[in-house]
Amino acid sequence: MFETYDDVRRFMADADIGMVDLKYTDLWGRWHHVTFPSARFTPELLEDGVGFDGSAVGLRGIESGDMVLIPDLASGARDPFAEVATLSFLCTTLESEHRRPFSDDPRNVARRAEAYLRESGIATESHWGPEFEFFVFDEVRFENGVNRSSYRIESREGGWGQTGHGRPVDLAGGYHAIAPKDQLNDLRTEISLLLEGMGVPIKYHHHEVGGPGQVEIETQLVGLAEAADMAMLVKYVAKMVAQRHGQTATFMPKPLFGVAGSGMHFHQHLLRDGVNLFHDDKGYGGLSKLAHQYVAGLLTHAPALLALTNPSTNSYRRLVPGYEAPVNVFFSVGNRSAAVRIPGYTNRPEATRIEFRPPDATCNPYLAVAAQLMAGLDGIRRKLDPTEAGFGPIDEDIFSWPEERRSQVGRLPATLEEALAALEADHAFLLEGGVFTEQLVERWVRHKREKEAQAVRTRPHPYEVMMYFDV
């Protein structure tokens, strides 16, 4: 939004800005912030930054936690939810001792991936368009203790006795549902218009297939780091608008049993000087040879990628057969059970792209887009061929195949533990050009294994109690 300090100051005067808010992302993909009076926003602050404890948010160890936030002027936007007029900035994180960008700050990783792409000579930029699927509920309660574990979710669109209007959204019939079944249209519109006002280009919104409460907002394609910024903004605005209306939004992949979960599919392509390098009329799906190599890289590294793009135990409740979520490693035109789908409705060369369908919004979007790009570039660098590698294309519903035939198609990890093991064994491609560091990968795997996977694995499940209590 802004190019210079003077631009910011003029806007602050015109909009009567009272506070400035600095937002930054922790390693696990959650925002944190610090706020101060607008009078403190000076040229010296832009140079010196604002100090914070990086160890408190997982960026560094406690022995070296001092870090610095530097506002990114281009990211400036008014926060529509603050009672006092507040100007919000996303931040670059610096090491306090050397005043250089912190290597494991997720936003810095995304920027290094962009730089690596340019330095490779393969392309000058990449464009990304995440699809944001999420649920909006009226009430959520959960409890976990030594002797109890439960959750309860209520939706005004549900058919479990809460609607009162006799027109519930069917459990698998929510796709493009219309009012009066769709009771979330105005809420989606409010979210979309606020995002547009904050610089996020919205393509459209609609009710999603997963049944009561599931919605989707899709954005236009933008640059890599910008797409990750956009993902953070979408999650923030969706949650805040829902809260404003006494509801709650969740990007958890599988909050309801027996319905489709929420993904965050990433549309993507590479460009050189504005020309789409993924397009070739003669190639399968209208894809160029370079695009096929990129797809082969994504699919070759898919098991490892999922540790970053699907980094929650709940991610693998969604990645099960029968709900349009991919569980096998192949590519196809229009096939929504494919890990890589080539959209069949694009008819312009500049729109040709591929869609990586496994990811969900529990990912840190900066790490997720950077990792996907690095996998695709590895495929190009090694001149991999997806067909020779056994990745298809497959233009059939593989869930209709006999199990023996389907078992011959490579599968994605079925648990977070499997994905983490794959990342440990296969992450050299992430380290190329210093984009990721060994330290970041090690910290990621250790935290996810010890604090999340093991924490779920060692707790009795309520359904287990029902099945086995009377043994």
Backbone torsions as a table, in degrees:
resi	resn	phi	psi	omega
1	MET	NA	-35.1	-176.9
2	PHE	-121.5	151.2	176.2
3	GLU	-109.7	-33.2	-176.5
4	THR	-131.9	165.2	175.8
5	TYR	-60.2	-40.3	179.9
6	ASP	-62.2	-36.5	175.9
7	ASP	-59.0	-43.6	-179.5
8	VAL	-63.6	-46.9	-177.2
9	ARG	-61.2	-40.5	178.3
10	ARG	-63.5	-42.7	178.7
11	PHE	-63.7	-42.2	-178.5
12	MET	-62.3	-38.3	178.8
13	ALA	-69.3	-44.4	-177.3
14	ASP	-67.0	-37.0	-176.6
15	ALA	-94.7	3.5	-179.8
16	ASP	52.7	49.9	-179.4
17	ILE	-69.5	127.4	-179.5
18	GLY	-99.7	-28.4	-176.2
19	MET	-136.0	153.7	174.8
20	VAL	-119.1	134.6	-176.2
21	ASP	-120.4	129.6	178.4
22	LEU	-109.8	122.2	-178.9
23	LYS	-111.5	142.3	176.3
24	TYR	-146.9	160.3	-173.1
25	THR	-106.8	132.1	175.1
26	ASP	-79.6	177.9	-175.6
27	LEU	-63.0	-28.0	-172.6
28	TRP	-92.7	0.7	173.6
29	GLY	96.3	20.6	177.1
30	ARG	-110.0	142.8	177.3
31	TRP	-78.1	148.8	167.6
32	HIS	-131.6	163.5	-179.7
33	HIS	-153.2	161.2	173.4
34	VAL	-139.0	141.4	-171.8
35	THR	-128.1	142.7	179.4
36	PHE	-148.4	160.4	-179.7
37	PRO	-60.7	146.4	-175.3
38	SER	-61.9	-25.0	179.0
39	ALA	-62.6	-23.9	-179.9
40	ARG	-79.6	-9.0	-179.4
41	PHE	-81.0	96.6	-174.1
42	THR	-125.2	166.8	174.4
43	PRO	-58.1	-33.5	179.2
44	GLU	-65.9	-37.6	178.4
45	LEU	-65.6	-38.1	178.0
46	LEU	-61.9	-30.7	179.9
47	GLU	-86.9	-43.1	-175.3
48	ASP	-84.8	-30.0	-178.9
49	GLY	77.3	-173.3	179.2
50	VAL	-121.7	124.6	-177.7
51	GLY	-74.7	149.6	175.5
52	PHE	-155.5	169.1	-177.9
53	ASP	-95.6	100.1	-179.4
54	GLY	-67.1	-22.7	-179.8
55	SER	-70.8	-23.9	-178.0
56	ALA	-74.1	-15.6	-177.8
57	VAL	-122.3	17.1	172.3
58	GLY	83.4	6.7	-178.8
59	LEU	-80.7	-32.5	-179.1
60	ARG	-144.1	170.0	175.4
61	GLY	-76.5	162.5	-176.6
62	ILE	-64.4	-22.9	-178.3
63	GLU	-76.1	-12.8	-178.5
64	SER	-145.9	51.4	-170.8
65	GLY	-83.9	-16.5	-175.7
66	ASP	-65.5	124.4	-179.3
67	MET	-140.8	172.3	-174.3
68	VAL	-133.1	137.5	175.3
69	LEU	-101.5	128.9	175.3
70	ILE	-116.9	119.8	-178.6
71	PRO	-62.9	137.9	173.7
72	ASP	-92.8	106.2	-173.4
73	LEU	-59.4	-35.8	-177.9
74	ALA	-63.9	-21.3	-177.0
75	SER	-89.3	-1.6	-174.0
76	GLY	-60.8	136.2	176.7
77	ALA	-159.3	148.1	178.1
78	ARG	-72.1	133.7	177.3
79	ASP	-79.6	113.7	-174.6
80	PRO	-74.6	-3.0	-175.1
81	PHE	-105.5	-7.8	-178.3
82	ALA	-82.8	135.0	178.9
83	GLU	-66.8	-40.5	173.7
84	VAL	-90.2	133.8	-177.9
85	ALA	-52.1	118.8	-172.5
86	THR	-128.9	131.8	176.0
87	LEU	-101.3	125.1	-173.8
88	SER	-109.3	139.7	176.4
89	PHE	-129.0	143.6	165.2
90	LEU	-84.5	156.7	-169.4
91	CYS	-124.7	152.1	165.7
92	THR	-92.7	137.4	-178.7
93	THR	-101.3	128.3	179.3
94	LEU	-114.0	152.0	168.0
95	GLU	-73.3	130.1	-175.5
96	SER	-67.0	-32.6	-174.0
97	GLU	-77.4	-31.8	-176.2
98	HIS	-113.5	-9.0	-179.6
99	ARG	57.6	37.5	176.4
100	ARG	-122.1	157.2	-178.9
101	PRO	-54.9	133.5	179.8
102	PHE	-71.1	125.8	-170.4
103	SER	-62.5	-33.2	-174.5
104	ASP	-101.1	10.3	170.2
105	ASP	-67.3	123.7	-175.3
106	PRO	-53.9	-38.7	-179.8
107	ARG	-66.5	-35.8	176.7
108	ASN	-69.2	-34.1	176.2
109	VAL	-61.2	-44.4	179.7
110	ALA	-61.8	-40.5	179.7
111	ARG	-68.1	-36.4	177.0
112	ARG	-66.7	-34.8	177.1
113	ALA	-62.7	-41.8	177.1
114	GLU	-62.3	-42.6	179.3
115	ALA	-65.1	-40.1	179.3
116	TYR	-62.6	-39.4	177.5
117	LEU	-59.4	-47.1	-179.6
118	ARG	-64.5	-41.9	-178.1
119	GLU	-68.1	-25.1	-179.2
120	SER	-68.6	-23.3	-177.0
121	GLY	80.6	-2.7	-178.9
122	ILE	-72.9	-43.1	-178.2
123	ALA	-153.6	165.8	178.4
124	THR	-99.7	-18.5	178.5
125	GLU	-162.2	164.2	173.2
126	SER	-127.7	148.1	177.6
127	HIS	-117.6	143.6	-173.0
128	TRP	-136.6	139.2	177.5
129	GLY	-135.1	91.3	178.0
130	PRO	-69.4	146.2	168.8
131	GLU	-100.6	129.2	-176.1
132	PHE	-107.1	102.9	173.4
133	GLU	-100.5	136.3	177.7
134	PHE	-158.8	168.2	179.4
135	PHE	-108.9	144.4	172.1
136	VAL	-120.0	119.6	-177.9
137	PHE	-117.7	165.2	178.6
138	ASP	-91.5	-29.1	-179.1
139	GLU	-157.0	138.2	176.1
140	VAL	-136.3	129.4	175.1
141	ARG	-132.1	138.7	175.5
142	PHE	-147.7	154.7	-176.8
143	GLU	-150.4	136.6	176.3
144	ASN	-140.7	125.6	178.4
145	GLY	-148.8	-171.6	179.9
146	VAL	-64.1	-36.9	-172.9
147	ASN	-118.1	11.2	-179.6
148	ARG	-156.2	148.2	177.6
149	SER	-156.3	122.9	-177.6
150	SER	-161.8	160.5	167.8
151	TYR	-147.5	157.0	178.4
152	ARG	-145.6	130.1	-178.3
153	ILE	-123.9	134.4	177.8
154	GLU	-121.9	139.4	177.9
155	SER	-135.2	134.9	177.3
156	ARG	-65.6	-16.2	177.6
157	GLU	-94.2	-1.4	-174.2
158	GLY	-76.3	155.3	178.1
159	GLY	-101.8	24.5	-177.2
160	TRP	-108.1	36.6	170.5
161	GLY	91.5	7.7	-176.4
162	GLN	-105.6	-11.0	-170.2
163	THR	-74.6	-49.5	-179.7
164	GLY	77.2	-3.1	-178.6
165	HIS	-119.1	-2.5	172.8
166	GLY	73.7	12.0	-179.9
167	ARG	-130.8	62.3	-179.4
168	PRO	-71.0	155.6	172.2
169	VAL	-78.7	126.3	-179.6
170	ASP	-62.7	151.9	-175.3
171	LEU	-59.3	-31.8	177.8
172	ALA	-121.9	21.7	-174.3
173	GLY	-124.6	32.9	-176.4
174	GLY	-90.2	-8.0	-173.0
175	TYR	-63.1	119.2	179.3
176	HIS	56.2	29.0	175.9
177	ALA	-57.2	145.8	-177.5
178	ILE	-115.1	159.2	176.9
179	ALA	-60.4	146.3	9.9
180	PRO	-85.8	-4.2	176.2
181	LYS	-63.2	-48.1	178.0
182	ASP	-75.2	108.4	179.2
183	GLN	-106.5	13.5	-175.7
184	LEU	-118.3	10.4	-176.8
185	ASN	-61.8	-47.6	-177.9
186	ASP	-65.2	-36.0	177.8
187	LEU	-65.1	-42.5	177.6
188	ARG	-63.6	-39.4	178.4
189	THR	-63.1	-43.7	178.3
190	GLU	-60.2	-44.5	177.2
191	ILE	-60.2	-46.2	-175.7
192	SER	-64.0	-43.0	-178.6
193	LEU	-68.5	-37.9	175.8
194	LEU	-63.4	-41.5	178.9
195	LEU	-64.6	-42.6	176.3
196	GLU	-57.1	-42.0	179.3
197	GLY	-65.9	-21.1	178.4
198	MET	-98.3	9.9	174.3
199	GLY	93.4	11.1	178.9
200	VAL	-95.7	116.0	-177.0
201	PRO	-78.4	115.2	-176.7
202	ILE	-92.8	132.8	176.7
203	LYS	-85.9	-52.7	175.2
204	TYR	-172.0	173.3	172.1
205	HIS	-138.4	158.3	179.2
206	HIS	-166.5	168.5	171.6
207	HIS	-74.3	145.0	-176.3
208	GLU	-106.4	166.7	-168.9
209	VAL	-66.5	-24.6	-169.2
210	GLY	-64.4	-2.6	174.8
211	GLY	102.2	-150.0	-173.2
212	PRO	-55.1	119.6	172.8
213	GLY	88.8	-7.7	-175.6
214	GLN	-89.5	130.6	-176.8
215	VAL	-133.4	168.6	176.4
216	GLU	-141.1	139.0	169.7
217	ILE	-124.9	124.8	-178.8
218	GLU	-113.1	141.4	-177.2
219	THR	-111.2	164.9	174.2
220	GLN	-74.5	163.7	178.6
221	LEU	-75.0	136.2	178.2
222	VAL	-138.1	-179.0	179.2
223	GLY	-65.5	166.7	-171.5
224	LEU	-61.5	-59.1	-178.1
225	ALA	-64.9	-35.5	178.3
226	GLU	-63.5	-37.8	178.9
227	ALA	-63.8	-38.9	178.4
228	ALA	-69.0	-41.3	173.4
229	ASP	-56.4	-44.2	-178.6
230	MET	-60.9	-40.8	179.5
231	ALA	-61.0	-42.0	178.9
232	MET	-64.8	-40.7	179.2
233	LEU	-65.4	-42.9	-179.4
234	VAL	-60.3	-45.7	-179.3
235	LYS	-63.5	-41.6	-179.6
236	TYR	-63.7	-50.4	-176.2
237	VAL	-66.6	-41.4	179.5
238	ALA	-60.2	-45.2	-179.5
239	LYS	-65.9	-40.6	-176.9
240	MET	-71.3	-39.0	178.1
241	VAL	-66.2	-43.5	177.4
242	ALA	-58.9	-44.5	180.0
243	GLN	-63.1	-37.8	178.6
244	ARG	-57.8	-30.2	-177.6
245	HIS	-102.7	16.5	177.5
246	GLY	73.4	21.6	177.6
247	GLN	-118.6	-178.0	-180.0
248	THR	-141.4	134.8	-179.6
249	ALA	-107.0	139.4	177.0
250	THR	-134.2	137.9	175.4
251	PHE	-101.0	12.0	173.5
252	MET	-56.8	131.5	-173.4
253	PRO	-61.6	-39.0	-172.3
254	LYS	-139.0	75.0	179.1
255	PRO	-81.6	-19.2	-177.8
256	LEU	-119.1	141.1	177.0
257	PHE	-81.1	140.0	171.3
258	GLY	82.6	8.9	176.6
259	VAL	-130.1	164.7	178.3
260	ALA	-64.0	141.3	178.2
261	GLY	-85.9	-178.0	-178.5
262	SER	-103.9	126.0	175.0
263	GLY	-108.5	177.6	170.4
264	MET	-136.0	76.9	-178.1
265	HIS	-64.9	141.6	-179.6
266	PHE	-112.0	109.6	169.6
267	HIS	-78.4	141.9	-174.3
268	GLN	-160.4	149.9	169.7
269	HIS	-159.2	165.6	179.9
270	LEU	-107.5	148.5	178.8
271	LEU	-133.4	151.4	169.6
272	ARG	-126.3	116.3	-179.5
273	ASP	52.1	42.2	175.9
274	GLY	85.7	-4.7	-179.3
275	VAL	-97.1	130.2	-178.4
276	ASN	-72.4	112.9	-178.3
277	LEU	-78.6	-7.7	-178.2
278	PHE	-88.3	-7.0	-172.7
279	HIS	-97.0	134.7	170.8
280	ASP	-157.4	115.2	-177.5
281	ASP	-55.0	-30.1	-173.5
282	LYS	-88.0	-12.6	-177.2
283	GLY	-84.0	159.6	177.0
284	TYR	-57.9	129.1	-179.7
285	GLY	68.5	13.6	-177.1
286	GLY	74.7	15.8	-178.3
287	LEU	-95.2	144.6	175.8
288	SER	-76.8	169.0	176.4
289	LYS	-61.2	-39.8	178.8
290	LEU	-61.6	-40.8	179.1
291	ALA	-64.8	-39.4	177.0
292	HIS	-62.9	-38.9	177.1
293	GLN	-64.4	-40.0	177.4
294	TYR	-61.5	-45.3	178.0
295	VAL	-60.1	-42.2	179.4
296	ALA	-61.5	-37.9	177.1
297	GLY	-64.4	-44.3	178.1
298	LEU	-58.6	-45.9	-175.5
299	LEU	-74.6	-34.5	176.5
300	THR	-60.0	-41.9	-176.5
301	HIS	-97.8	7.9	-174.9
302	ALA	-54.5	-45.1	-179.9
303	PRO	-57.7	-41.5	178.4
304	ALA	-71.0	-39.2	-180.0
305	LEU	-57.6	-37.0	-175.4
306	LEU	-63.1	-23.0	175.7
307	ALA	-65.3	-21.7	178.8
308	LEU	-105.1	-33.5	-178.1
309	THR	-90.4	-18.5	179.4
310	ASN	-137.3	64.7	-166.1
311	PRO	-93.7	27.1	177.6
312	SER	-123.6	155.7	175.3
313	THR	-63.3	-32.9	-179.2
314	ASN	-69.8	-22.0	178.3
315	SER	-54.8	-34.9	-172.4
316	TYR	-89.8	-1.6	165.8
317	ARG	-76.1	-27.1	178.5
318	ARG	-82.0	-38.1	-174.8
319	LEU	-82.8	68.3	179.1
320	VAL	-131.1	153.7	-178.8
321	PRO	-61.7	145.9	170.5
322	GLY	101.2	-1.5	-176.0
323	TYR	-126.9	26.1	179.9
324	GLU	69.1	-3.7	177.3
325	ALA	-83.3	137.2	-176.9
326	PRO	-71.9	139.5	174.5
327	VAL	-126.9	-5.9	-179.1
328	ASN	-122.4	155.6	-172.6
329	VAL	-98.0	91.5	175.1
330	PHE	-156.3	170.9	179.0
331	PHE	-126.4	161.0	-174.2
332	SER	-169.8	161.5	171.1
333	VAL	-86.4	119.9	171.8
334	GLY	72.4	-5.5	-175.8
335	ASN	-82.8	112.4	-173.4
336	ARG	-81.0	0.5	172.2
337	SER	-95.2	0.5	-180.0
338	ALA	-84.4	145.7	175.5
339	ALA	-67.2	-37.1	173.4
340	VAL	-119.4	118.0	179.9
341	ARG	-109.9	137.9	172.4
342	ILE	-100.2	110.8	-177.6
343	PRO	-55.3	126.5	-175.9
344	GLY	-84.5	-7.4	-176.0
345	TYR	-97.4	2.3	177.4
346	THR	-84.2	130.4	-177.9
347	ASN	-128.6	13.9	176.8
348	ARG	-120.7	140.0	-178.5
349	PRO	-54.0	-39.3	-177.2
350	GLU	-70.8	-15.8	-177.8
351	ALA	-96.5	-7.3	-178.9
352	THR	-59.8	131.3	-176.6
353	ARG	-160.4	173.2	172.3
354	ILE	-120.3	160.2	-178.4
355	GLU	-127.2	119.9	175.0
356	PHE	-91.8	113.6	-165.5
357	ARG	-94.2	-18.9	-177.5
358	PRO	-65.0	-34.4	-168.0
359	PRO	-59.1	158.3	172.6
360	ASP	-138.0	172.7	-170.4
361	ALA	-81.1	7.2	169.9
362	THR	-79.4	-4.4	179.0
363	CYS	-73.9	159.1	162.8
364	ASN	-82.6	112.0	-170.7
365	PRO	-61.4	-30.2	178.8
366	TYR	-64.9	-45.4	179.2
367	LEU	-70.4	-35.8	-177.5
368	ALA	-65.0	-47.2	-178.7
369	VAL	-70.6	-38.4	178.8
370	ALA	-62.5	-42.7	-178.8
371	ALA	-66.4	-41.5	178.0
372	GLN	-62.0	-43.7	179.1
373	LEU	-61.0	-43.7	-178.4
374	MET	-64.9	-36.5	177.3
375	ALA	-66.3	-44.8	178.9
376	GLY	-63.3	-42.6	178.9
377	LEU	-65.3	-33.7	176.3
378	ASP	-63.2	-38.2	176.4
379	GLY	-64.1	-38.7	177.7
380	ILE	-68.6	-44.7	-177.9
381	ARG	-62.7	-37.0	-178.9
382	ARG	-91.7	0.7	178.8
383	LYS	54.4	45.4	-179.5
384	LEU	-73.6	146.4	177.2
385	ASP	-114.2	120.5	-174.6
386	PRO	-64.5	-32.0	180.0
387	THR	-72.1	-44.6	177.5
388	GLU	-61.8	-30.7	-179.6
389	ALA	-81.0	-2.7	177.2
390	GLY	87.1	22.0	-177.0
391	PHE	-99.7	16.3	178.3
392	GLY	102.6	-154.1	15.7
393	PRO	-76.8	151.6	176.1
394	ILE	-123.0	114.9	-176.6
395	ASP	-107.3	32.6	178.8
396	GLU	-125.3	162.7	173.5
397	ASP	-77.9	100.4	-174.3
398	ILE	-69.7	-16.8	177.7
399	PHE	-72.3	-12.8	175.5
400	SER	-89.0	-6.7	-180.0
401	TRP	-76.6	155.0	169.4
402	PRO	-61.2	150.0	-176.3
403	GLU	-56.6	-38.1	-178.8
404	GLU	-60.8	-41.9	179.7
405	ARG	-71.4	-41.8	-177.7
406	ARG	-67.2	-29.0	-179.1
407	SER	-67.5	-14.7	179.0
408	GLN	-80.5	-11.7	176.5
409	VAL	-90.7	131.8	-179.4
410	GLY	-55.7	146.3	-177.3
411	ARG	-116.6	156.2	175.0
412	LEU	-80.6	160.5	175.8
413	PRO	-55.2	143.6	-179.4
414	ALA	-99.0	-8.4	178.9
415	THR	-143.3	161.6	175.5
416	LEU	-62.3	-37.8	179.3
417	GLU	-59.0	-41.9	178.1
418	GLU	-62.8	-42.9	-178.9
419	ALA	-65.1	-41.0	179.3
420	LEU	-64.8	-39.8	177.1
421	ALA	-63.3	-38.2	178.4
422	ALA	-65.3	-39.3	178.8
423	LEU	-66.7	-39.8	176.9
424	GLU	-59.5	-40.2	-176.3
425	ALA	-81.2	-21.6	-172.4
426	ASP	-140.7	84.2	175.2
427	HIS	-140.4	9.2	178.7
428	ALA	-60.4	-34.2	-180.0
429	PHE	-63.5	-27.1	178.7
430	LEU	-74.3	-25.1	-175.2
431	LEU	-85.0	-10.5	-179.6
432	GLU	-57.2	136.5	178.2
433	GLY	67.0	11.7	-178.7
434	GLY	67.8	21.7	-177.5
435	VAL	-66.6	-55.2	170.4
436	PHE	-101.3	160.2	174.1
437	THR	-113.2	154.3	176.1
438	GLU	-59.2	-37.1	-179.5
439	GLN	-61.9	-42.1	-179.8
440	LEU	-64.2	-45.6	-179.3
441	VAL	-61.4	-44.8	-179.3
442	GLU	-62.9	-43.7	-179.8
443	ARG	-65.0	-40.6	179.3
444	TRP	-60.8	-50.6	-177.5
445	VAL	-63.4	-44.5	-177.9
446	ARG	-62.2	-46.8	-178.8
447	HIS	-64.3	-47.6	-176.7
448	LYS	-64.4	-36.2	-179.3
449	ARG	-73.1	-46.9	-172.8
450	GLU	-82.3	-40.3	-173.3
451	LYS	-91.7	-19.1	-175.8
452	GLU	-120.7	-62.5	-176.6
453	ALA	-59.9	-48.0	-178.4
454	GLN	-68.9	-34.7	-179.6
455	ALA	-63.4	-35.6	177.9
456	VAL	-78.3	-41.6	-175.8
457	ARG	-61.6	-32.8	-174.3
458	THR	-90.7	0.9	-179.7
459	ARG	-102.7	133.7	174.1
460	PRO	-60.9	141.8	178.6
461	HIS	-95.9	141.3	179.5
462	PRO	-54.2	-34.6	-179.2
463	TYR	-70.2	-30.3	176.0
464	GLU	-64.9	-39.0	179.5
465	VAL	-60.6	-43.2	179.5
466	MET	-64.7	-39.0	-176.7
467	MET	-75.8	-36.9	-166.7
468	TYR	-115.5	-5.5	-175.1
469	PHE	-59.3	-33.5	-174.4
470	ASP	-96.5	17.1	-179.5
471	VAL	-63.6	NA	NA
